[in-house]
Amino acid sequence: MKATVFLPMTLSLLAMALVGCGEDDDGVYGSGGNKITLTSFSNSYDNQANASAIARIEQTYRTGGREIKIKNLVNSYNNQSLNNLDRTVLADDFEGRLENNDIEVNGRTVKRPIYETNSNNKLNYETTYKTLDLAGLNAGSYSSGTNRDNSRGIITDLNNYPDIPANVTFPAGSVCYIPVVTSERSFLAFSDSNKTGYSTLNRWIDAAEERFNDDRDFSTSRFGVGFDNDQKAAQVTFFEFNNQPAYRYNGVEYDNDIYEADYVAQGRIDPNTNSVRGVVDCTLVNEVAGDFLAAQITRYY
């Protein structure tokens, strides 16, 4: 099945996969003109088949809305997320919503303003997708070193699905998208699907600190977010260890429930695009590359 390759910790709320069940699952949010379609592949477990499942996920952003298409390639893909990306956003003395109907697309830039609750104030949040030509590349474009720092190359789903022969190459017209996230402020974001079963934030912290059973170091910080910073939050960070990157987990108490949240840093986050200097993540692709990968996965899995 899909191999696990560790990359530096990055975040893009625009690249999240949603639920899929049955043969296909489409969710349409809003409508509009200028658009960009992002294709990725994801694994889950099919309980009925008692085996892994693989799905192709297409996310199309257009001014005023968003469309999600999920197509099963192997067994029946399913996860526990909801087909709803409207999210609560908490920052320093700020509470707002990240919604699907406030999307603006200009070329390869997707803008999603975050409006403050009961106010016209907003935070600017956007993602611009750089492109990289994949034509002619195969699994050999990526070289795994003894640790993340000395790994090099362009990693694609040809590496993540190693049953595909190593000499298979991307066809002409194949392109990958590399997200560059820019945010006016740092914030935490979560939806109902991120609700945990923990009764207190302290219990969530205790569990988060035990997520790895090796000797890696970690740090835990507590802070307040939301209006008047009244909402309790915590961040547990595990530092780089052997061939694995840093991992960051975020928890927040909101309306008497505990949520696990995504964290977006303030400013511009530029992923590496230099395959000589480090690893380039090319697992978000256009339709040509998506069609090619779907055919290979279906054939060999």
PAZAPA-4460 file (N, C-alpha, C; in steps of 0.05 Angstrom, whole numbers, plus 32768, in hexadecimal, padded with zeros to 4 digits):
% residues 301
    n_x    n_y    n_z   ca_x   ca_y   ca_z    c_x    c_y    c_z   seq   type   mol
   8011   7FE8   8000   8000   8000   8000   8011   8019   8000     1      M     A
   8006   802F   8008   8014   8048   8007   802B   8049   801B     2      K     A
   8043   8050   8013   8059   8051   8025   8058   806B   8035     3      A     A
   8065   806B   804C   8066   8083   805C   8081   8091   8058     4      T     A
   8081   80A9   804E   809A   80B8   804A   8097   80D2   805B     5      V     A
   80AA   80D7   806D   80A8   80ED   807F   80B3   8107   8072     6      F     A
   80A3   811C   8074   80AA   8136   8069   80A9   814B   807F     7      L     A
   80B5   8162   807A   80B2   8178   808E   8095   817E   8092     8      P     A
   808F   8187   80AB   8073   818D   80B2   8069   81A6   80A4     9      M     A
   8055   81A3   8094   8049   81BA   8087   802B   81B8   808A    10      T     A
   801D   81CE   8084   8000   81CE   8087   7FF3   81DE   8071    11      L     A
   7FDF   81D3   8065   7FCE   81E2   8053   7FB2   81D9   8057    12      S     A
   7FA1   81EB   8061   7F85   81E4   8065   7F77   81DF   804A    13      L     A
   7F84   81E7   8034   7F77   81E4   801A   7F7D   81C8   800F    14      L     A
   7F8C   81B8   801C   7F94   819E   8010   7F8A   8187   8021    15      A     A
   7F75   818B   8030   7F6B   8176   8041   7F58   8164   8031    16      M     A
   7F5A   814A   8036   7F47   8137   802A   7F2E   8134   803B    17      A     A
   7F18   812F   802D   7EFF   812C   803B   7EF4   8110   8039    18      L     A
   7EDD   810B   8044   7ED2   80F0   8045   7ECA   80E6   802A    19      V     A
   7ECD   80CC   8025   7EC3   80BF   800D   7EB8   80A4   8014    20      G     A
   7EA1   809D   800A   7E96   8083   800F   7E86   807B   7FF7    21      C     A
   7E83   8061   7FF2   7E76   8057   7FDA   7E8A   805A   7FC3    22      G     A
   7E80   805C   7FAB   7E91   805D   7F93   7E9C   8079   7F90    23      E     A
   7E8C   808E   7F93   7E95   80A9   7F90   7E86   80BA   7FA5    24      D     A
   7E93   80D0   7FAD   7E86   80E2   7FC0   7E8D   80FF   7FB8    25      D     A
   7E79   810E   7FB0   7E7E   812A   7FA7   7E72   813D   7FBB    26      D     A
   7E80   8152   7FC2   7E75   8168   7FD2   7E7A   8182   7FC3    27      G     A
   7E65   8191   7FBF   7E67   81AA   7FB0   7E60   81C1   7FC2    28      V     A
   7E71   81D5   7FC4   7E6C   81EC   7FD5   7E6F   8206   7FC4    29      Y     A
   7E59   8213   7FBE   7E5A   822C   7FAF   7E5F   8228   7F92    30      G     A
   7E64   823E   7F83   7E69   823C   7F66   7E78   8255   7F5E    31      S     A
   7E83   8255   7F46   7E92   826C   7F3D   7EA1   8268   7F23    32      G     A
   7EB4   827A   7F1D   7EC2   8279   7F03   7EDE   826E   7F05    33      G     A
   7EF2   827F   7F08   7F0E   8277   7F08   7F12   8261   7F1D    34      N     A
   7F21   824C   7F15   7F24   8235   7F27   7F3F   8227   7F24    35      K     A
   7F45   8217   7F39   7F5D   8206   7F38   7F55   81EB   7F45    36      I     A
   7F5D   81D5   7F38   7F57   81BA   7F42   7F70   81AD   7F4B    37      T     A
   7F70   81A2   7F63   7F86   8195   7F70   7F7F   8178   7F74    38      L     A
   7F91   8166   7F6B   7F8D   8149   7F6D   7FA1   813D   7F80    39      T     A
   7F97   812B   7F91   7FA8   811D   7FA4   7F9D   8101   7FA8    40      S     A
   7FAC   80F0   7FB6   7FA3   80D5   7FBB   7FA6   80CF   7FD9    41      F     A
   7F93   80C0   7FE3   7F92   80BB   8000   7F8A   809E   8006    42      S     A
   7F94   8095   801D   7F8E   807A   8026   7F7B   807A   803E    43      N     A
   7F6B   8066   8041   7F5C   8061   805A   7F59   8043   805D    44      S     A
   7F48   803A   806F   7F44   801D   8073   7F27   8017   806D    45      Y     A
   7F23   8003   805D   7F08   7FFA   8056   7F01   7FE2   8068    46      D     A
   7EF0   7FE7   807C   7EEA   7FD3   8090   7EDB   7FBB   8083    47      N     A
   7ECA   7FC1   8070   7EBB   7FAC   8063   7ECD   7F99   8053    48      Q     A
   7EE0   7FA5   8045   7EF3   7F94   8036   7F0A   7F8A   8047    49      A     A
   7F0C   7F95   805F   7F22   7F8E   8071   7F3D   7F92   8063    50      N     A
   7F3F   7FA9   8056   7F58   7FAF   8047   7F5A   7FCE   8043    51      A     A
   7F71   7FD6   803B   7F75   7FF3   8036   7F66   7FFC   801E    52      S     A
   7F5F   8016   801E   7F51   8022   8007   7F61   803A   7FFE    53      A     A
   7F5F   8040   7FE4   7F6D   8057   7FD8   7F59   8067   7FC8    54      I     A
   7F5A   8081   7FCA   7F47   8092   7FBB   7F56   80A9   7FAE    55      A     A
   7F4B   80B2   7F98   7F54   80CA   7F8B   7F42   80E1   7F94    56      R     A
   7F4E   80F7   7F9C   7F3F   810E   7FA7   7F45   8126   7F96    57      I     A
   7F30   8131   7F8A   7F33   814A   7F7B   7F24   8161   7F89    58      E     A
   7F33   8176   7F8E   7F27   818D   7F9B   7F29   81A5   7F87    59      Q     A
   7F13   81B0   7F80   7F12   81C7   7F6E   7F09   81DF   7F7D    60      T     A
   7F1A   81F4   7F7C   7F14   820E   7F88   7F0D   8221   7F72    61      Y     A
   7EF6   822F   7F75   7EEE   8244   7F63   7EE3   825B   7F73    62      R     A
   7EE4   8273   7F67   7EDB   828A   7F76   7EBE   8286   7F7F    63      T     A
   7EBA   8286   7F99   7E9F   8283   7FA5   7E9A   8267   7FAF    64      G     A
   7EAC   8254   7FAA   7EA5   8239   7FB4   7EBB   8225   7FAF    65      G     A
   7EB4   820C   7FB5   7EC7   81F5   7FB5   7EB8   81DC   7FAF    66      R     A
   7EC5   81CA   7FA0   7EB9   81B0   7F99   7ECD   819A   7FA0    67      E     A
   7EC3   8184   7FAB   7ED3   816D   7FB3   7EC9   8155   7FA4    68      I     A
   7EDA   8146   7F96   7ED3   812D   7F8A   7EE5   8117   7F94    69      K     A
   7EDA   8101   7F9D   7EEA   80EB   7FA8   7EE2   80D2   7F98    70      I     A
   7EF6   80C5   7F8C   7EF2   80AD   7F7C   7F02   8096   7F87    71      K     A
   7EF4   8081   7F8E   7F02   8069   7F98   7F12   805C   7F82    72      N     A
   7F2B   8055   7F88   7F3C   8046   7F76   7F40   8029   7F7F    73      L     A
   7F43   8026   7F99   7F46   800B   7FA5   7F34   8009   7FBD    74      V     A
   7F21   7FF7   7FBD   7F0E   7FF3   7FD3   7EFE   800D   7FD7    75      N     A
   7EF2   8010   7FEF   7EE1   8027   7FF5   7EEE   8039   8009    76      S     A
   7EF7   8051   8000   7F05   8064   8011   7EF1   8071   8024    77      Y     A
   7EFA   8075   803C   7EE9   8082   8050   7EFB   808D   8066    78      N     A
   7EF4   80A5   8070   7F00   80AF   8089   7EEA   80BB   809A    79      N     A
   7EF2   80C6   80B1   7EDE   80CF   80C4   7ED9   80ED   80C2    80      Q     A
   7EE4   80FA   80AE   7EDF   8117   80AA   7EC3   811C   809F    81      S     A
   7EBA   8134   80A2   7EA0   813C   8097   7EA5   814B   807D    82      L     A
   7E91   8149   806B   7E92   8158   8052   7E8B   8176   8057    83      N     A
   7E9C   8182   8067   7E96   819E   806F   7EB0   81AA   8079    84      N     A
   7EBB   81BD   806A   7ED4   81CA   8072   7ED0   81E4   8080    85      L     A
   7EB7   81ED   8086   7EB4   8205   8096   7EC1   8200   80B1    86      D     A
   7ED3   8211   80B9   7EE2   820B   80D2   7EE2   8223   80E4    87      R     A
   7EE3   821D   80FE   7EE6   8232   8112   7F04   8239   8113    88      T     A
   7F09   8253   8114   7F25   825D   8115   7F29   826D   812F    89      V     A
   7F3D   8266   813E   7F44   8274   8157   7F61   827E   8155    90      L     A
   7F64   8298   815C   7F7F   82A4   815C   7F80   82B5   8175    91      A     A
   7F96   82C4   8178   7F99   82D6   818F   7F83   82EB   818F    92      D     A
   7F71   82E9   81A3   7F5A   82FB   81A6   7F49   82FD   818C    93      D     A
   7F45   82E6   817F   7F36   82E5   8166   7F27   82CB   8164    94      F     A
   7F0E   82CC   815B   7EFF   82B4   8153   7EF0   82BA   8139    95      E     A
   7EF2   82A7   8127   7EE5   82AA   810D   7EDF   8290   80FF    96      G     A
   7ED8   8291   80E6   7ED1   8279   80D6   7EDF   8279   80BC    97      R     A
   7EEA   8262   80B4   7EF5   825D   809A   7EE0   824E   808A    98      L     A
   7ED3   825B   8077   7EBC   8250   8069   7EC2   824B   804B    99      E     A
   7EB1   823B   803F   7EB4   8234   8023   7EA9   8249   8010   100      N     A
   7E97   825A   8019   7E8A   826D   8007   7E99   8287   8004   101      N     A
   7EAF   828A   8011   7EBF   82A3   800F   7EDA   829E   8001   102      D     A
   7ED9   828F   7FEC   7EF1   8287   7FDD   7EF4   8299   7FC5   103      I     A
   7F0D   82A2   7FC0   7F13   82B1   7FA8   7F2B   82A4   7F9B   104      E     A
   7F29   829D   7F81   7F3E   8290   7F72   7F48   82A2   7F5C   105      V     A
   7F62   82A6   7F5B   7F6F   82B6   7F47   7F87   82A7   7F3D   106      N     A
   7F85   829A   7F26   7F9B   828A   7F1C   7F9F   8272   7F2F   107      G     A
   7FB7   8270   7F3B   7FBD   825B   7F4D   7FBD   8264   7F6A   108      R     A
   7FB0   827B   7F70   7FAE   8285   7F8B   7F91   8282   7F95   109      T     A
   7F8E   8276   7FAC   7F74   8272   7FB8   7F73   8282   7FD2   110      V     A
   7F61   8296   7FD2   7F5F   82A7   7FEA   7F46   829F   7FFA   111      K     A
   7F49   829C   8014   7F33   8295   8025   7F33   82A7   803E   112      R     A
   7F26   82BE   803D   7F26   82CF   8055   7F18   82C2   806C   113      P     A
   7F21   82C8   8084   7F16   82BD   809C   7F07   82D4   80AB   114      I     A
   7EED   82D3   80AB   7EDE   82E9   80B7   7EDA   82E5   80D5   115      Y     A
   7EDE   82FB   80E4   7EDB   82FA   8100   7EBD   82F7   8108   116      E     A
   7EB8   82E8   811C   7E9C   82E3   8125   7E8F   82FE   812D   117      T     A
   7E77   8302   8123   7E67   831A   812A   7E76   8334   8123   118      N     A
   7E84   8333   810C   7E94   834B   8104   7E9A   8348   80E6   119      S     A
   7EA0   835F   80DA   7EA9   835F   80BE   7EC7   835E   80BC   120      N     A
   7ED5   835D   80D3   7EF2   835A   80D2   7EFA   833E   80C8   121      N     A
   7F11   833D   80BB   7F19   8323   80B0   7F37   8320   80B1   122      K     A
   7F40   8307   80AF   7F5D   8301   80AC   7F61   82F7   8090   123      L     A
   7F77   8300   8084   7F7E   82F7   8069   7F8D   82DD   806A   124      N     A
   7F84   82CA   805A   7F90   82AF   8059   7F8E   82A5   803C   125      Y     A
   7FA5   829E   8031   7FA5   8295   8015   7FBA   8280   8010   126      E     A
   7FB7   8271   7FFA   7FCA   825E   7FF1   7FD0   8262   7FD3   127      T     A
   7FE9   8264   7FCC   7FF1   8266   7FB0   8000   824C   7FAA   128      T     A
   7FF8   8240   7F93   8004   8226   7F8C   8019   8229   7F77   129      Y     A
   8033   8225   7F7F   8048   8224   7F6C   8046   820A   7F5C   130      K     A
   8052   820A   7F44   8050   81F2   7F33   806C   81E7   7F2D   131      T     A
   806D   81CD   7F29   8086   81BF   7F22   807F   81AA   7F0E   132      L     A
   808F   81A9   7EF8   808A   8196   7EE2   8093   817A   7EEB   133      D     A
   8081   8166   7EE8   8087   814B   7EF0   808D   8139   7ED8   134      L     A
   8089   8143   7EC0   808D   8132   7EA8   80A8   8124   7EA7   135      A     A
   80A8   810A   7EA3   80C0   80FB   7EA1   80CC   80F1   7EBC   136      G     A
   80C0   80FA   7ED2   80CB   80F2   7EEC   80BF   80D7   7EF4   137      L     A
   80CF   80C8   7F03   80C6   80AE   7F0E   80CD   80AD   7F2C   138      N     A
   80CA   8096   7F38   80CF   8094   7F55   80EC   809A   7F5C   139      A     A
   80FE   8098   7F49   811A   809F   7F4E   811F   80BC   7F52   140      G     A
   810B   80CD   7F4E   810F   80EA   7F53   8113   80F1   7F70   141      S     A
   810D   80DD   7F81   8110   80E1   7F9E   8124   80CE   7FAA   142      Y     A
   8136   80D8   7FBB   814A   80C7   7FC7   8148   80CA   7FE6   143      S     A
   8142   80B4   7FF3   813F   80B4   8010   815A   80B0   801D   144      S     A
   8161   80C3   802E   817B   80C1   803C   8177   80B3   8057   145      G     A
   818C   80B4   8067   818B   80A8   8082   817A   80B8   8095   146      T     A
   8175   80D2   808E   8163   80E3   809D   8157   80F7   808B   147      N     A
   8144   8107   8095   8136   811A   8084   8149   812F   8079   148      R     A
   815D   8137   8088   816E   814C   807F   817F   8145   8066   149      D     A
   8185   812B   8063   8195   8124   804B   8185   8115   8037   150      N     A
   816A   8116   8039   8159   810C   8023   8156   8122   800E   151      S     A
   8154   811A   7FF5   8153   812E   7FDF   813F   8125   7FCA   152      R     A
   8136   8138   7FBA   8127   8132   7FA2   810A   813A   7FA4   153      G     A
   80FB   8130   7F90   80DF   8137   7F8D   80CF   811E   7F94   154      I     A
   80BF   811F   7FA9   80AF   8108   7FB1   8093   810A   7FA6   155      I     A
   808A   80F5   7F99   8070   80F4   7F8D   8062   80DB   7F97   156      T     A
   8049   80D7   7F8D   803B   80BF   7F95   8046   80A6   7F88   157      D     A
   8058   80A9   7F75   8067   8091   7F6B   8079   8086   7F81   158      L     A
   8082   8097   7F94   8091   808E   7FAB   807E   8084   7FC1   159      N     A
   8067   8090   7FC4   8055   8089   7FD9   8046   806F   7FD4   160      N     A
   8045   8067   7FBA   8039   804D   7FB2   804E   803C   7FA4   161      Y     A
   805F   802F   7FB4   8077   8022   7FA9   8072   8009   7F98   162      P     A
   8059   7FFF   7F98   8053   7FE8   7F86   8053   7FF1   7F69   163      D     A
   8051   800B   7F63   8053   8014   7F48   8071   8012   7F40   164      I     A
   8076   8006   7F29   8092   8002   7F20   80A3   801C   7F21   165      P     A
   80BC   801A   7F29   80CD   8031   7F2D   80D3   8040   7F13   166      A     A
   80D1   8032   7EFC   80D8   803F   7EE3   80C0   804D   7ED5   167      N     A
   80A8   804C   7EE1   8091   805A   7ED6   8094   8078   7ED9   168      V     A
   8090   8087   7EC4   8094   80A4   7EC5   807B   80B4   7EBF   169      T     A
   807A   80CC   7ECA   8063   80DD   7EC6   8062   80E6   7EA8   170      F     A
   804A   80E8   7E9D   8048   80F0   7E81   804A   810E   7E7D   171      P     A
   804D   8117   7E65   804E   8134   7E5F   8034   8142   7E69   172      A     A
   8038   815A   7E73   8021   8169   7E7D   801C   8165   7E9B   173      G     A
   802C   8153   7EA8   8029   814E   7EC4   8035   8164   7ED4   174      S     A
   8026   816F   7EE8   8030   8185   7EF8   8028   8180   7F15   175      V     A
   803A   8188   7F27   8032   8187   7F44   802F   81A4   7F4E   176      C     A
   801E   81A6   7F63   8019   81C0   7F6F   8025   81C0   7F8B   177      Y     A
   8034   81D6   7F91   8041   81D9   7FAB   8035   81F1   7FB9   178      I     A
   8026   81EC   7FCF   8017   8202   7FDC   8029   8214   7FEC   179      P     A
   8026   822E   7FE7   8034   8243   7FF7   801E   8252   8007   180      V     A
   801D   824E   8021   8008   8259   8032   8010   8274   803D   181      V     A
   7FFF   8287   803C   8003   82A2   8048   7FEC   82A8   805A   182      T     A
   7FF2   82AE   8073   7FDD   82B5   8087   7FE4   82CE   8096   183      S     A
   7FD0   82DF   8099   7FD4   82F9   80A7   7FDC   82F4   80C5   184      E     A
   7FD1   82DF   80D0   7FD7   82D9   80EC   7FD8   82BA   80F0   185      R     A
   7FE5   82B2   8105   7FE5   8295   810B   7FCA   828E   8118   186      S     A
   7FC0   8276   8113   7FA6   826F   811E   7FA3   8250   8120   187      F     A
   7F8F   8248   8130   7F86   822C   8131   7F6C   822A   8123   188      L     A
   7F68   8213   8115   7F4F   820F   8106   7F45   81F3   810B   189      A     A
   7F2B   81F0   810E   7F1F   81D5   8113   7F01   81D6   810C   190      F     A
   7EF6   81BE   8108   7EDA   81BB   8102   7ECF   81A5   8115   191      S     A
   7EB5   819F   8112   7EA8   818B   8123   7EB6   8170   8120   192      D     A
   7EC1   816A   8108   7ECE   8151   8103   7EE8   814E   8114   193      S     A
   7EF2   8163   811F   7F0A   8163   812F   7F05   8160   814D   194      N     A
   7EEC   815C   8154   7EE5   8159   8170   7EF1   813E   817B   195      K     A
   7EFD   813F   8192   7F09   8128   819E   7EF7   811E   81B5   196      T     A
   7EFE   8107   81C0   7EEE   80FD   81D7   7EFA   8104   81F2   197      G     A
   7F0E   8115   81F2   7F1A   811C   820C   7F09   8130   821B   198      Y     A
   7F07   812C   8236   7EF6   813C   8247   7F03   8157   824E   199      S     A
   7F1D   8158   824E   7F2B   8171   8255   7F43   8174   8243   200      T     A
   7F4D   818D   8241   7F65   8192   8231   7F7D   8184   823D   201      L     A
   7F7E   8182   8257   7F94   8174   8264   7F96   8157   825C   202      N     A
   7F7F   814A   8259   7F7F   812E   8250   7F88   812C   8233   203      R     A
   7F81   8140   8222   7F8A   8140   8207   7FA9   8143   8206   204      W     A
   7FB3   8155   8217   7FD0   815A   8218   7FDF   8140   8220   205      I     A
   7FD5   8133   8235   7FE1   811A   823E   7FE3   8106   8227   206      D     A
   7FCD   8103   8218   7FCD   80F0   8202   7FE0   80F9   81EB   207      A     A
   7FDF   8113   81E5   7FF0   811D   81D0   800E   8119   81D6   208      A     A
   8016   811C   81EF   8032   8119   81F6   803B   80FC   81F4   209      E     A
   8028   80E9   81F2   802F   80CC   81F0   802C   80C1   81D4   210      E     A
   802B   80D2   81C0   8025   80C8   81A5   803D   80B9   8199   211      R     A
   8055   80BE   81A3   806C   80AF   8199   8078   809F   81B0   212      F     A
   8080   8087   81AB   808B   8076   81C1   80A9   8074   81BF   213      N     A
   80B6   8087   81B0   80D3   8087   81AF   80DE   809D   81C1   214      D     A
   80F7   80A4   81BD   8104   80B6   81CF   8105   80D3   81C5   215      D     A
   80F4   80DA   81B2   80F6   80F5   81A7   80ED   810A   81BC   216      R     A
   80F9   8121   81BB   80F2   8137   81CE   80D9   8145   81C4   217      D     A
   80CA   8151   81D7   80B3   8161   81D0   80B0   8178   81E3   218      F     A
   80A0   818B   81DB   8099   81A2   81ED   807B   81A6   81EC   219      S     A
   8070   81B1   8202   8054   81B6   8204   8050   81D3   820D   220      T     A
   803F   81E1   81FE   8039   81FD   8206   801B   8200   8208   221      S     A
   8012   8212   821B   7FF6   8217   821F   7FF2   8235   821A   222      R     A
   7FDB   823C   820F   7FD6   8258   8209   7FB8   825D   8205   223      F     A
   7FB0   8276   8204   7F94   827C   8200   7F8F   8287   81E4   224      G     A
   7F77   8281   81D9   7F6F   828B   81BE   7F52   8293   81C0   225      V     A
   7F48   829F   81AA   7F2C   82A8   81A9   7F28   82C3   81B5   226      G     A
   7F0F   82CB   81B7   7F09   82E6   81C2   7F14   82E7   81DF   227      F     A
   7F23   82FC   81E4   7F30   8300   81FF   7F42   82E8   8206   228      D     A
   7F49   82D8   81F3   7F5A   82C0   81F7   7F4E   82AE   820D   229      N     A
   7F33   82AB   820C   7F26   829C   8221   7F26   827E   821B   230      D     A
   7F2C   8275   8202   7F2D   8259   81FC   7F48   824D   8202   231      Q     A
   7F49   8238   8211   7F63   822B   8218   7F6D   821A   8200   232      K     A
   7F86   821C   81FB   7F92   820D   81E5   7FAE   8202   81ED   233      A     A
   7FB7   81EE   81DF   7FD2   81E3   81E5   7FDE   81D9   81CB   234      A     A
   7FF9   81D9   81CB   8008   81CF   81B4   801E   81BD   81BD   235      Q     A
   801E   81A4   81B2   8033   8191   81B9   8044   818D   81A0   236      V     A
   805E   8193   81A2   8070   8191   818C   8085   817C   8191   237      T     A
   8087   8169   817F   809C   8155   8180   80B2   815D   816C   238      F     A
   80CB   815D   8175   80E1   8167   8165   80EA   8151   8152   239      F     A
   80FA   815A   813E   8105   8147   812A   8113   8130   8138   240      E     A
   8110   8118   812C   811B   8100   8138   8122   80EC   8122   241      F     A
   813C   80E4   8121   8145   80D2   810C   813C   80DC   80F0   242      N     A
   812D   80CB   80E2   8125   80D3   80C7   8109   80E0   80C6   243      N     A
   8100   80E9   80DD   80E5   80F3   80DE   80E5   8111   80E5   244      Q     A
   80D2   8120   80DA   80D1   813D   80DE   80C5   8144   80F9   245      P     A
   80C2   815D   80FF   80B4   8166   8116   8096   8162   8112   246      A     A
   8087   815D   8128   806A   815B   8127   805E   816D   813B   247      Y     A
   8048   817A   8134   803B   818D   8146   801E   8186   8148   248      R     A
   8015   8184   8161   7FF8   817E   8166   7FEC   8194   8176   249      Y     A
   7FD4   819B   8170   7FC7   81B2   817C   7FAB   81AA   8187   250      N     A
   7FA6   81B2   81A0   7F8C   81AC   81AB   7F80   81C6   81B6   251      G     A
   7F65   81C7   81B6   7F57   81DF   81BF   7F3D   81D7   81CD   252      V     A
   7F37   81E5   81E3   7F1D   81E2   81F0   7F0A   81F7   81E6   253      E     A
   7EF3   81EE   81DB   7EE0   8200   81CF   7EC3   81F6   81D4   254      Y     A
   7EB3   8207   81E0   7E97   81FF   81E7   7E96   81E5   81F6   255      D     A
   7EA8   81E2   8209   7EA9   81CB   821B   7EB0   81B1   820E   256      N     A
   7EBB   81B2   81F6   7EC6   819B   81E8   7EE3   819F   81E2   257      D     A
   7EF1   8189   81DD   7F0E   818B   81D6   7F11   8183   81B9   258      I     A
   7F1E   8195   81AA   7F23   8191   818D   7F41   818F   8187   259      Y     A
   7F47   817F   8173   7F63   817F   8169   7F63   8191   8151   260      E     A
   7F74   81A5   8150   7F73   81BA   813D   7F8C   81BB   812B   261      A     A
   7F88   81C6   8113   7F9F   81CC   8101   7FAA   81E7   8108   262      D     A
   7FC4   81E9   8105   7FD2   8203   810B   7FDD   820F   80F1   263      Y     A
   7FD8   8228   80ED   7FE3   8237   80D7   7FF4   824E   80E2   264      V     A
   800D   8250   80D9   801F   8264   80E3   801A   827F   80D5   265      A     A
   8022   8294   80E2   8020   82AF   80D7   8035   82B2   80C1   266      Q     A
   802E   82C1   80AC   8042   82C7   8097   8040   82B4   8080   267      G     A
   8055   82B2   8071   8056   82A2   8059   8066   8289   805E   268      R     A
   805B   8271   8057   8069   8258   805B   8070   824D   803F   269      I     A
   808A   824E   8039   8094   8245   801F   809F   8228   8021   270      D     A
   8092   8214   8017   809E   81F9   8016   80B6   81F8   8004   271      P     A
   80C7   81E5   8009   80DF   81E2   7FF8   80D7   81DB   7FDC   272      N     A
   80E4   81E8   7FC8   80DF   81E2   7FAC   80FA   81DB   7F9E   273      T     A
   810F   81D8   7FAD   8129   81D1   7FA2   8130   81B4   7FA9   274      N     A
   812F   81A3   7F95   8133   8186   7F99   8150   817F   7F9F   275      S     A
   8162   8192   7F99   817E   818D   7F9F   8183   8193   7FBD   276      V     A
   8176   81A7   7FC7   817A   81B0   7FE3   816B   819E   7FF7   277      R     A
   8154   8192   7FEF   8145   8182   8001   812F   8173   7FF2   278      G     A
   8119   816D   8001   8103   815E   7FF5   80ED   8171   7FEC   279      V     A
   80E2   816D   7FD4   80CC   817C   7FCA   80B3   816A   7FCA   280      V     A
   809E   8172   7FD7   8086   8163   7FD9   8074   8168   7FC1   281      D     A
   8072   8154   7FAF   8062   8157   7F97   804B   8142   7F96   282      C     A
   803B   8142   7FAB   8025   812F   7FAD   800A   813C   7FA7   283      T     A
   800A   8156   7FA0   7FF2   8164   7F98   7FF6   816B   7F7B   284      L     A
   7FE5   8160   7F69   7FEA   8161   7F4C   7FD3   816A   7F3C   285      V     A
   7FD8   816F   7F22   7FC3   8177   7F0F   7FB4   815E   7F04   286      N     A
   7FA1   8163   7EF2   7F91   814D   7EE8   7FA1   8139   7ED8   287      E     A
   7FB4   8142   7EC8   7FC4   812F   7EB8   7FD3   811C   7ECA   288      V     A
   7FE1   8127   7EDE   7FF0   8116   7EF0   7FDD   8104   7F01   289      A     A
   7FC6   8110   7F08   7FB2   8100   7F17   7FA7   80E9   7F07   290      G     A
   7FA1   80EC   7EEE   7F98   80D6   7EDD   7FAD   80C0   7EDB   291      D     A
   7FC6   80C8   7ED7   7FDC   80B5   7ED5   7FDF   80A5   7EEF   292      F     A
   7FDF   80B3   7F06   7FE3   80A5   7F20   7FCB   8093   7F26   293      L     A
   7FB3   809C   7F1F   7F9B   808B   7F24   7F9D   8071   7F15   294      A     A
   7FA6   8073   7EFC   7FA8   805B   7EEB   7FBD   8048   7EF6   295      A     A
   7FD4   8053   7F00   7FE9   8042   7F0B   7FE0   8035   7F25   296      Q     A
   7FD3   8044   7F36   7FCA   8039   7F50   7FB6   8023   7F4B   297      I     A
   7FA3   8028   7F39   7F8F   8014   7F33   7F9B   7FFB   7F28   298      T     A
   7FAF   7FFE   7F17   7FBC   7FE7   7F0B   7FCC   7FD6   7F1F   299      R     A
   7FDB   7FE3   7F30   7FEE   7FD4   7F42   7FE4   7FD0   7F5E   300      Y     A
   7FCD   7FDB   7F65   7FC2   7FD7   7F80   7FA6   7FCA   7F7F   301      Y     A
***
